[in-house]
């Protein structure tokens, strides 16, 4: 019997294609938009919106060190909470937000300005990041047919999905005229909360965020302020509550650091050898759980 290898390969590819990219049920928050998408394609699994809060994090492609540090610090402070970080997989602040979420063991959803097929996923330089998002249990989402390449018209449509799928949008650095500002405006039109990180009055990359604050956006300067804005009670939260996924030794360190203390004093309070304690603290600093400044160790 003759087998047509070409047809067989095509059928196998199509079968895998269906498994990897599926037409999904449109989330409620998107379904009720005035310009709701007719269909949604996904890779991976969308976290249950009934048990998690979706937070869109956006900012400038031409970010500053300040913007990068702020984004990483704020998202790191959300570790352990049922929060999903949504962004656009773009270069700059989007990619920083996705990676900060991965580092904080938070689920993240990427909404690119293209279809989801690997051959067109945009930008190509972030395709590896997209794989990491999927490997960590996150998802990719698009309303475009899977092989639709990125184009000028796809990004405004993508931006409305980012604004509409989340309960709130956080802006970290943005020009006055930018896609980030457009996304924030759409979020307001969709009756979503808009937060913004204040920046230097001398920085062009902060002009958009500062203007949003003047227009009524909630200013955010700490993870606690962000959690409070999202509706979490942070007044009685213990480190063990906020740091799910930490080891028992890491949780102990965080409990001891309810107030900053010197490294030597902290090591003395740990029931382990100084070498083991130093190794533990070094690893926790790498993971972003603690910082050392002016001779004292602090919870991040």
N, C-alpha and C positions, 0 to 999 in steps of 0.2 A: 504494500500500500504506500502510495506517495504522500508525503506530508509537506505542505507548503510552509516552510520555516518562516517566511516573511509574514504570512497571515497569522501564524501561531504567535510570533513575537509581538505583533500588533495587538492581538487579543489579550496576551499577558500584560502588555503595557497598559491597555485600557482598564483591565481589572485592577491593577495596582493603582491606577489613576483615581478610580472611584473610591478606593480605600483611603487614599491619602488626602484627596480634596473632595469634600462632600457639600451638597447644598443643604444648609442648616436652617432650622427654624429661626425666624427673625426674633431677636430678643425684644421683650415688651417695650423697653425704653426707645428702641428704634422704630418699632411698629407704629407708635403713636406720633412720630414726627410729621409735620405738615408735608415734608418731601421725603417720606419714608422709602427706603430701598425696596425694590420688588423681589429681590432675592439676596441671599447671603451665602458665600462660600467660606468654608473653614478648613484649616489643617489643625490637628490637635483637638483638645477639648476645652470648650468655654467653661470657666468656673461658674458654679451656680450663682446667679445674681441675687437669689433670695437669701443666700447665706454669706454673701461677700459684698463689699462696696467697691465699685469700679471707680478708679481715679485716673483721669487723663492727665499726663504730665507732658508739657510741651515747652519749647524754647527755641532759641536761635541756633541755626547751623553754625554761625560764627560766634561760638560761645567764648567766654573768658574763663580764666582759672577760677575766678570767684563763682561764676555760674555753675561750673562743674562741681566745685567743692560743696556748694549749697545743695545741688541736686542729690549728690551722693549722701550728704549728711541727713537730709530730710527723709529720703527713702530708707536709709539705714535705720532711722528711728521708728519706722513702721513695722519692723521685724516682729513677727508673732501675731500680728493683727490680721483679721480677715479682709485684707485689702488687695485688690488686683490693680496692677499698674498698666495703664493703657498708653501706648504712644504709636508713632508712625513709622518706626524702623529707619527713619532718615538719618543722614549724617548729622553730627552735632548733638544737641541736647536729647533728641529722641533716643539715640543709641546709648547715651550715658544713662538715661532713665531705665531702659530695658536692662542694661548690665547691672545697675545698682539694685534693681529688683531681684535679679538672679542671685547676686551676692548676699542679699538679705533673706533669701529663701522665700520670696514672694512670687506668686504667679504673675505672669505678664502676658499681655496680648499685643501683638504688633498688627497694625492696620496700614499696609503699604499703599502707595499710589499706583499700584499695578495689580495684575492678577497674581495668583499664588503659585503658578507653575514655576519651577526652579529656573527655567529658561528665560523668564521675563521678570522674576522677582527683583524689585528695585529698592535700594541700590544694590548692585552686584557685590560691592565690597562688604555688605552686611548680610550676605546669605549664610555665612557661617554663624553669625549671631542668631539668625532665624532658626537654624538647626538647634542651637543651644536652648532657645526658648521652648521649642517643641520637646527636647529631651528632658527639660525640667518640668514638664506637665502643663506648659502654657499653650498658647494658640496663635495662629495667624488667621486674619479675617479680611475679607474683601467682598464688595458687591460686584466686582468686575468678573467677567468670564475668565477662567483660569489662565488663558494665554494672552490676556490683554496687556500690552506693554505700557509702561508709564508714559504720560503725555501731559501737555499743559492743562488739558481739561480734566484729567483724572484727579489732580490734587485738591482742587476745591470740593469735588464730590467726596473725596476721602476725608477731608477736614470735617464735613458735616457729620460723618459717621463717628469720628473721634469725639466730637462735641456731644453727640446725641446718645452714645452708648453708656456714658458714665454719669454718675450722680453729681460729679464735680470735676472741674478742670483747674489745674495748677499751672500757672505761667511762670517760668524761670528764664528771664532775659528775653526781650523781644524788641525789635525795632517798631517805630510808630506805624510804618507801612510794611506789614509782613503777613505771611500765612498764619503765624501764631496769633496775631491780633484778630484775624478773621475767624479763626477757630474759637477764640474767647468770645467774640461777638455772637457767633452762632450759639454757643453754650448759653449765653444770656437770653437769646431769643427762644431757646428751648426750655427756659425756666430751670436751668441748672445753676448750681453754685459756681462762682468763679473766684479763685484765689490767685494772688500774685506776690512774688518775692520782691521787696523793694531793693533798689540798687543805687549805685552812685549817681548823683546828679550830673557828673561829668562824663558818664559812659553812655554812648549811643545805644549800646545793647540793652540798657536798662530803661530807655525812654518809654517803650511800650508798656512795660510792667508798671512803671511809676504812674503812667497815665491811667492805666486800668484801676489803680488804687484811688486816684482822684475821682474816677467815675463810679466808685462804689465797690470795687473788688475787695475782698477780705485780705489784708496784709498777713503774710506768713513769714515768720523768722525762725521758728523752732519746730521740731517734730511734735512737741506737745501742743503747740498752737494748731498744727495741721490736724492732729488727732481730735482735738476739741471741736474744730470746725466740722469734721466728718461725723461728729456725734458720739465719740467715745468718751467715757468718764476716765480721765487719766489721773484723778486725784488720789484714788485708792488702788492703783495698779502696782503690783510688785514686779520686780525684774523677772521672776519666773513666769508671770502671766504674759509679760510683753516680749519675752525671749524664748518662746517655744522653739524647740529644735536644738537648743543648746545642750551640751553635756551637763551632767550633775556638777562637775567641778566648775564649769563656766557659770552655771546658775549661782553657785556658792559665792564666787567672786563678785558677781553683780549684786547679790544681796548685801555683801560686805561693803560695797561701794555705794550704799544709799547716800553717803556723804563722801567726797573725795578724801583720800588719805595717801600718805607717803608709800612708796613701793616697799620699803623695808618693813613698815608696820603691817602692810597687807600680807606680805610673805609670812610674817610671824603668826598671823591669824589663820593661815591655811595649814591644814594637817598634812603636810608633805614636805619633802626635802627642798632646800632652796633651789637646787638645779631643776627639779620637776616644776616648782612654782614659777621659776623664770621662764621655762619652756612654755608653760600654760599661758602666762601673761603675754609672751611674745606672739603666740598663735592667736590669742584673742584680739591683740592689737592689729594683726594682719587681717583678721576677719571683720574689723571695724566695730567690735563690741566695746572696746575701751580705748582711751587715749591717755598719754602721759604728758603733762605740761607743768612747767615750773616746779618740778620735784614731786608732783602729786599725780595719782592715777584717778581718772574720772570714767564714769560710764559714758559711752557715746550717745 
